[in-house]
Amino acid sequence: MTDAATDDFKISNLFSLEGKTALVTGGSSGLGLIMAKGLLLNGARVMIASRKKEKCDLALEKLQQYGDCSAMAADVTDAGDRAALVSAVESTFGSLCILINNAGANWGAEIEDYPDTGFAKVMNTNLNAVFSMTRDFLPLLEKAASAEDPARVINIGSMDGIHVPIVQRVPTFAYSASKAALHHLTRTLAVDLAPKNITVNAVAPGFFESRMTDYVFEHFKADIEDDCPLHRVGRPEEMVGIITYLASRAGAYTNGTVIPVDGGTSISKGRRPWTE
């Protein structure tokens, strides 16, 4: 057992990301942009990826003031784009310490009108692509990994994968199913990759301001806040905090978890029926 008197328990040591490299998919907006900024401010070198080059370029302009950041347009559901992204990360960083699988899609419609194409798109982006990204980046993650400092895969799930979402009034069958499956995929990958010194965890956010929540915030923000035991939506620093924990020395022994960051919404029954 180590001597506690000689251990460095300072926050600056426990949560530092100095020298680490990170890839954030869906990093040009919303939570992806917030997480990329947080990683940069805590010392990591970061690459963001998103489908549209214009959005990547705009995000890069914002992020470069905070640290060493690069960007690449890539569709994580496309095998060719993933291969190009692996090559770009290898040439830029040499190895990869932190993979944040954040790219996502949603589709809302009543069951009678819910198309197969919409269901497939959401599952392909939110679930299949996460598996493929993790598999394709394994060699670079293994290069960065050690028993003392594992490489990290952080999957962005959702509180909607923990409970049945009803506040937005429009069913999102594929989104909820994809996030629940992603949570379990996280656990499966955690067991499989632990011998390679790679940890896999998921964060399950509640409502934060983003492009995906613009509509529901405009129409139902009061209901959303009422449904949350803390009666508010999430703040950017609350996502950055959990990501920094999972990616840093402090989170090195955390593996196979799904951590809600939702103010308790996923365990609350709410205070009103969502049928009006």
Residue, then its C-alpha position, 0 to 999 in steps of 0.5 A: m500500500t502506498d504511503a498517503a503522506t507521499d501521494d499528491f492529492k492536490i486538485s491540480n495533479l488529480f485533474s490535470l490533463e497536461g500532455k494528453t491527446a483527445l478526439v471529440t466527435g460532434g465537436s463543432s457545436g453543443l456539448g461537443l464544443i463545450m467539452a473540447k473547450g474544457l479539455l483544452l483549458n485543462g491542458a489537453r491537445v484536442m482534435i474535433a470532428s464533425r460532418k460539415k467542414e464549415k462548422c468545423d472551421l468556425a468551431l476551430e476559430k473559437l477553440q484555438q484561443y484556448g489551446d492546441c486544437s485541430a479539426m477535421a470534417a468526418d462522418v463517423t458512420d462512414a468507414g472511409d471517413r473513419a479511416a481518414l480520421v484515424s490517419a489524421v489523429e495518428s499524424t497529428f498526435g501519434s497516439l490517442c489518450i482520450l476518445i469522446n464519442n459524442a456525435g449523435a442524431n435524433w428523430g421524433a415522430e408518432i409511432e404511426d409516422y415513424p420511418d424505418t429510415g429515421f430509426a436506422k439513421v439514429m441507431n447507426t449514428n448513436l450506437n453502431a458508429v460508437f462501436s466502429m470508432t472505438r474498434d478503429f481507434l484501438p491501435l492509437l488508444e493502446k499506444a497511449a495506454s498504461a496500467e498507471d494511466p489507462a487510455r479513456v473512451i468516454n461515450i455520451g449517452s443520455m438520461d433518455g437511455i435510463h428513463v422514458p422521456i415524455v417532456q418533449r411531447v413527441p416520441t423519440f423511440a430510436y433515440s431512447a433505444s440507442k442510448a440505452a443500448l449505448h450504455h450497455l455497450t459501454r459496459t461490454l467494452a469496459v470489460d473487454l478493453a480493460p486488459k488493454n489498459i483502456t477504460v470505457n465509461a458513459v456520461a448520461p446528460g440531461f437537458f443542456e443548451s444545444r442545437m438538439t434542445d433548441y426546440v424543446f427549450e423554446h416550447f417546454k423549458a418551464d416543464i423541463e425545469d419543473d420535471c428536474p428535482l433541482h428545477r433547472v437545466g444543466r450548466p456547461e461547467e457541469m459537463v466539463g467537470i465530469i469529463t475532466y474527472l473521467a479523463s484525468r488521474a482522478g478517474a483512472y480506476t472508474n470503468g464501465t460506469v454510466i454517470p447521469v448528469d441530469g439534476g436527478t431527472s432520470i430518477s424523478k417521476g416529475r410533478r405533472p402528467w405529460t399528456e396535456 
